[in-house]
Amino acid sequence: MKMILVGLTSLFLVSLQVQAARDETTWNTQLKQTFFDKNAEIKVDGLIEIEAPYRAEDPALVPIKIISKIPQQKNKYIKRIVLVVDKNPYPFVGEFEFTPESGKADLAMRVRVNTYSYVRAIAELNDGSLHMAKKFVKASGGCSAPIGTDLDAAMRRLGKMKFRLDDEVKAGKPTMAQLLISHPNITGMQMDQVTRYIKKSHFMDKLVVTYNNKPVLTAKTDIAISADPNFRFYFIPEGKGELKAEFSDITCESPTSRKVCSSKNSYSKTQTVSP
């Protein structure tokens, strides 16, 4: 009987946790007005979708995929997507800007989710309209997950990048590219497994991808992006050209404040593309 009562109590507590995490108060009273006008109309109309696991296998590596339902055309296109995890200590994940040259405003990456929470993607079109998709994710401890014992090796690799492209690249057609970046993306909440000290944050904050000097993807990112970031996106190769990625990183005194931060380094990678 005692075991049954313990089990029922546990289920009740989990249910309360899920209900609290599904609460829209944080979004409606804080986050919405942080990123948008508090009176802005944000439609939930299927213009974009977000794919995420309901229960994360690894809270520090939660796969997120954003799928747009409209093509990127000069007269109508997704200008930017803001990605937010409501209950993270620092909810902002990233802001991603697109152009008609992006071909598609689809995007995939891995993020940290610290507790049961909604993950939201809000798309802004070039006409200023806003469209949202959200997914509820069960995860715990993604922002404080241990760095591991190979931090020194990770720091030696820091800044290295690699592109992977579709097997068949066609001129004038949206082509998927994958950008792999070596960077530990330290959150400022993680313990070094060797020294047992909390490491100061050190994370990628800006990314610019161009094709023949035309912007394809411009991103402002933060601590919720996973270690060794991995982005999948689209671009349109108009004939032979150069695909280029540049990113910079910063350190901040507090993992949840951007008032005192210091710029670190910048890195770049180029690859010739021949459709």
SULTAGI-V659272 format. One line per field, one symbol per residue. ss: DSSP state (~ for helix, > for strand, _ for the rest). psi: psi as a letter, one per 30 degrees, with the letter a starting at -180 (. if undefined). Layout:
ss: ???
psi: ???
//
This chain:
ss: _~~~~~~~~~~~~~~~~~~~~___~~~~~~~~~~~______>>____>>>>>__>______>>>>>>>____>__>_>>>>>>>>______>>>>>>>_~~~____>>>>>_____>>>>>>>>>____>>>>>>>>>____________~~~~~~~___>>>>>________>>>>>>>>____>____>______>___>>>>>>>>>>__>>>>>>>>___>____>>>>>>>____>>>>>>>>>>>>>>__>>>>>>>>>>>>>>>>>__
psi: eeeeeeeeeeeeeeeeeeeeffkgeeeefeeefeflkfgkkjkiggellkklkejkejffhjkkkkkkgkljlefjlkelkkkkjeglejfkelkkkllfffekgkkkaklkkflklkkkkjkklfgflkkkklkkkjlkgefgkkeafheeeeeffkfklkkklkejkkkgkkkkkkjkkjkfikfggkkkfefglkkkkjlkfkkkkljhgkkekkkklaffkllikjkkllljjiakakkkkkllllkkekfgkgejlkkclkllklkkkj.
//
